[in-house]
Amino acid sequence: MPTVGALNIEPARKMIRDIFMERIVHAKGLKDEVLMPTPAAVLTAVELFAAQAGDLIAIDVGGATTDVCSIAEGAPRGASTLYKGLPEPFAKRTVEGDIGMRYSAQGIVEVAGIPRLAELAGLPENTVSEQVKYLMEHTETLPKTTEQKALDSALAAMAIETATKRHAGTIEEVYTTSGRVLVQTGKDLTEVQTIVLTGGALLNTDRQTDLVEHALYSDNDPQSLRPKKAKLLIDKHYILAAMGLLSGYAPTAAKEIMNAYITP
């Protein structure tokens, strides 16, 4: 029976997986049985990796979406902090369908604004506007010039910042008849010590250390409960999805491979 006040997300996840599996096999080039949807495989791998690495956040910036996984309790840390809403799952994954490096680049523009992207990229605003439009029309484009690489880094930075803000919880001051109290909504990730970056945009850049700063707590946005500091790990060979599949057959091997290839 369902428990009042507790989320039971597994039945919904199973239904989504079943529908996905039923439909994806009709895609061009897919004839054999699909074992697991890629997003589910990534979350499975991240859970397995966190079992030994500790609480963590994994960020995958793609061409159409930006995915964030957090493996952490996220409960209020102080006795004076009240929690609002239902407790969130220990293993949580969010998908920002409007935030991406190519198909959804306009979503980043709408959130961040051209002036902010231009500032991060060190480019004129009209150049940024023209290049974003070009990228959305030519989604296969890979950054080759210094200008293109700078813009890609700016887009990735704002994708990370936007997605992690939406994923993490928030805290606010509320004044009651008993005085001031803190009210938390969502997960408190301030003490998470590890961030894993994956996805083409984050693997094929030399600015990973700069980019991960956009996933951290900022004095400019003190209500967002993002990590205060964290070490950076890189999924160098984009293996998380494969390790999620492998874990169903050889979890020890999957752990050993992730330890070898997901590194600082």
Buried (B, 14 or more C-beta within 10 A) or exposed (E): EEEEEEBEEEEEEEEBBEEBBEEEEEEEEEEEEBEBBBBBBBBBBBBBBBEEBEBBBBBBBBBBBBBBBBBBBBBBEEEEBBBBEEBBBBBBBBBBEBBBBBBBBBBBBEBBEBEBBBBBBEBEBEBBBEBBEEBBEEEEBEBEEEBBBBBBBBBBBBBBBBBBBBBBBBBEEEEEEEEEEBBBBBBBBBBBBBBBBBBBBBBEBEBBEEBBEBBBBEEEEEEBBBBEEBEBBBBEEBBBBBBBBBBEEEBEEBBEBBEEBBEE
